[in-house]
């Protein structure tokens, strides 16, 4: 059974433990190729002790892509149930609008690539990811109309 994450308005959840950074560069989505998992992922990861969720988003984006020249915007919160149906992790989605790519530092990521949509070989639930990217794309369109 797949336990789907549940999205919440930004700021509705506390104890944010994870961040996911949907990353946009030159009208393409940036994905990282994980060396061990041999699949694509969004930049993201754990919020470390003493770190805010925004600090974690900036750190993870740099560690997994080398990107520092960008604007990062918080989008929404989410709750991810564990397989045991009891425990849950809280997370936050961000959008990074990238001005220029950086040099990929040594990490668990082998490379980054640009895509029009979520790649087929995606580490996590692709159906959830497609929905997340559609929501983020709609937000981008709304901002562009201003």
C-alpha positions as CSV (number, residue, x, y, z in Angstrom):
1,X,0.0,0.0,0.0
2,X,1.3,3.5,-0.9
3,X,0.8,6.1,1.9
4,X,0.3,9.4,0.1
5,X,1.5,12.7,1.6
6,X,-1.0,15.3,2.5
7,X,-0.4,19.0,1.6
8,X,-1.1,21.9,3.9
9,X,-1.0,25.7,3.5
10,X,2.4,27.1,4.2
11,X,3.0,27.6,7.9
12,X,0.2,25.2,9.0
13,X,2.6,22.6,10.2
14,X,5.4,22.9,12.8
15,X,8.4,20.8,13.4
16,X,9.5,20.8,9.7
17,X,12.0,17.9,9.4
18,X,12.4,17.7,5.6
19,X,12.7,20.2,2.7
20,X,12.1,19.6,-1.0
21,X,13.3,22.2,-3.4
22,X,11.6,22.3,-6.8
23,X,14.2,24.0,-8.9
24,X,13.7,26.0,-12.1
25,X,16.4,27.1,-14.5
26,X,15.8,28.6,-18.0
27,X,12.2,27.3,-18.1
28,X,13.4,23.7,-17.2
29,X,13.2,21.7,-14.0
30,X,16.5,20.7,-12.3
31,X,16.8,17.1,-11.1
32,X,19.7,15.4,-9.4
33,X,21.0,11.9,-10.3
34,X,21.6,10.0,-7.1
35,X,24.8,7.8,-7.3
36,X,23.5,4.9,-5.2
37,X,19.8,4.9,-6.0
38,X,20.5,5.3,-9.7
39,X,17.5,7.6,-10.2
40,X,16.5,11.3,-10.3
41,X,15.5,13.3,-7.3
42,X,14.6,16.9,-6.3
43,X,17.2,18.6,-4.2
44,X,16.2,18.3,-0.6
45,X,16.8,16.5,2.7
46,X,16.7,16.7,6.5
47,X,16.6,19.9,8.5
48,X,19.6,19.7,10.8
49,X,19.5,20.7,14.5
50,X,19.7,24.4,15.0
51,X,18.8,25.1,11.3
52,X,15.7,26.7,10.0
53,X,13.8,25.0,7.1
54,X,14.9,27.9,4.8
55,X,18.5,27.4,5.8
56,X,18.2,23.7,5.1
57,X,16.7,24.4,1.7
58,X,19.6,26.6,0.7
59,X,22.2,24.1,2.1
60,X,20.6,21.1,0.4
61,X,20.2,23.0,-2.9
62,X,23.9,23.8,-2.9
63,X,25.1,20.4,-1.7
64,X,23.1,18.5,-4.3
65,X,23.3,20.9,-7.3
66,X,26.0,23.5,-6.6
67,X,23.4,26.3,-7.0
68,X,23.7,29.4,-4.9
69,X,22.6,32.2,-7.4
70,X,18.8,31.9,-6.9
71,X,15.7,33.1,-5.2
72,X,14.1,30.6,-2.9
73,X,10.4,30.9,-2.2
74,X,8.5,28.7,0.4
75,X,5.4,27.1,-1.2
76,X,3.5,24.7,1.0
77,X,3.9,22.2,3.9
78,X,3.3,18.5,3.8
79,X,2.9,15.5,6.1
80,X,4.3,12.2,5.0
81,X,2.9,9.1,6.8
82,X,5.2,6.2,7.4
83,X,4.4,2.7,6.3
84,X,3.4,1.8,9.9
85,X,0.4,4.3,9.5
86,X,1.2,5.8,12.9
87,X,4.3,8.0,12.6
88,X,4.6,11.0,10.3
89,X,7.2,13.4,9.1
90,X,6.5,17.1,8.4
91,X,8.1,18.8,5.5
92,X,8.1,22.0,3.4
93,X,8.2,22.5,-0.3
94,X,10.3,25.4,-1.8
95,X,10.7,26.8,-5.3
96,X,14.2,27.9,-6.4
97,X,14.3,30.3,-9.3
98,X,17.9,29.9,-10.5
99,X,19.9,32.7,-12.2
100,X,23.0,30.6,-12.9
101,X,24.2,27.1,-12.2
102,X,27.2,26.4,-10.0
103,X,29.8,23.6,-9.7
104,X,28.4,20.4,-8.2
105,X,30.3,19.7,-5.0
106,X,31.2,16.2,-3.9
107,X,28.0,14.6,-2.6
108,X,25.6,11.7,-3.1
109,X,24.6,13.3,-6.4
110,X,26.5,12.4,-9.6
111,X,25.1,15.1,-11.9
112,X,22.2,17.4,-12.5
113,X,20.0,17.5,-15.6
114,X,17.3,19.7,-16.9
115,X,13.8,18.4,-17.8
116,X,10.4,19.7,-19.0
117,X,8.7,17.4,-16.5
118,X,9.4,14.8,-13.8
119,X,11.6,12.1,-15.4
120,X,10.4,8.5,-15.7
121,X,13.3,7.2,-13.5
122,X,12.3,9.2,-10.4
123,X,13.2,7.9,-6.9
124,X,10.0,8.6,-5.2
125,X,6.3,8.4,-6.1
126,X,6.1,9.9,-9.6
127,X,2.4,10.5,-9.4
128,X,2.8,12.6,-6.3
129,X,5.7,14.5,-8.0
130,X,3.7,15.2,-11.1
131,X,1.0,16.7,-8.9
132,X,3.5,18.8,-7.0
133,X,5.1,20.1,-10.2
134,X,1.7,21.0,-11.7
135,X,0.9,22.9,-8.5
136,X,4.2,24.8,-8.6
137,X,3.8,25.5,-12.3
138,X,0.4,27.0,-11.7
139,X,1.9,29.2,-9.0
140,X,4.6,30.3,-11.4
141,X,2.0,31.2,-14.1
142,X,0.1,33.3,-11.5
143,X,3.3,35.2,-10.5
144,X,4.2,35.8,-14.2
145,X,0.8,37.5,-14.8
146,X,1.6,40.2,-12.3
